[in-house]
Amino acid sequence: METPTICLEKANFTIHPFGPDDFLRYDQLVMEIYQILSNEETLKFLPDKRLTSIQEAKNWLNGSILNFHNGRNVVHFITSKITGKLVGIIDLNPPSVAREHYNLLEYPYFIEFYLNGNAKGKSVMTNLLPVIIKHLKIKGINNIAAVVNHKNYAAGKVLKRSGFILHSDFDTYQHLYALSA
């Protein structure tokens, strides 16, 4: 099954993959990606995702576009309808990609999300994730999981409120949450 794209509007946000309008603001988008993926607060529990330069952000975006066209994963942007700026990033990885990296009994779609430090604590993902999950279920995606650092209590709460349950320890530092049936 092809990894679906998410195109939604909810409250003051749009969720969308890289599209034609993003080409028009490519340099600005690179800067906004860099702001998110270099932010101390955002990456407190995800140090391996840290970008250290604008060039790395450009490479990250270009890689995301190529991965989308190769069916590897789909990066979605959470954009403020008020400011037009990037508020967060959602990455949806299909089972085929999970199979390359993990040794599991069953391979779900993995969802990851990152918010700009300014958006933390404002219930952005608490409000958006249930809508995203509903959208994915309509598209036939029911087996969804997320990996969260043991100490990232906020992300765990967001997942639980969206119907995920703590499934197991994923590794020494992370829990595996799975969408409950």
LINHUFEN-V865965 format. One record per residue. N is the residue number from 0. PSI is psi in whole degrees, -180 to 180 (999 if undefined). Layout:
BEGIN
N,PSI
N,PSI
END
This chain:
BEGIN
0,135
1,143
2,123
3,156
4,154
5,121
6,102
7,156
8,133
9,124
10,-121
11,19
12,151
13,146
14,127
15,152
16,173
17,128
18,-177
19,-39
20,-29
21,-27
22,-36
23,-22
24,32
25,-52
26,-40
27,-41
28,-41
29,-45
30,-42
31,-38
32,-45
33,-42
34,-39
35,-49
36,16
37,1
38,127
39,-46
40,-45
41,-40
42,15
43,-41
44,5
45,54
46,-25
47,-10
48,-5
49,132
50,142
51,1
52,163
53,-38
54,-40
55,-37
56,-41
57,-44
58,-39
59,-47
60,-46
61,-42
62,-39
63,-40
64,-45
65,-43
66,-39
67,-47
68,-19
69,0
70,18
71,-44
72,168
73,117
74,133
75,149
76,138
77,114
78,138
79,128
80,-20
81,-50
82,-20
83,3
84,157
85,127
86,-30
87,175
88,137
89,129
90,127
91,116
92,127
93,164
94,-35
95,-36
96,-41
97,-39
98,-31
99,-24
100,-23
101,156
102,96
103,162
104,-36
105,143
106,108
107,178
108,135
109,134
110,135
111,147
112,145
113,133
114,147
115,142
116,-32
117,-20
118,-11
119,142
120,9
121,19
122,24
123,-55
124,-29
125,-37
126,-33
127,-37
128,-42
129,-37
130,-40
131,-46
132,-44
133,-43
134,-45
135,-40
136,-40
137,-33
138,5
139,9
140,105
141,-23
142,95
143,140
144,167
145,147
146,129
147,137
148,138
149,-33
150,-3
151,75
152,-36
153,-45
154,-39
155,-42
156,-42
157,-46
158,-46
159,-42
160,-20
161,8
162,6
163,151
164,152
165,115
166,-50
167,174
168,136
169,-44
170,-165
171,-31
172,-8
173,150
174,152
175,121
176,139
177,147
178,126
179,152
180,999
END
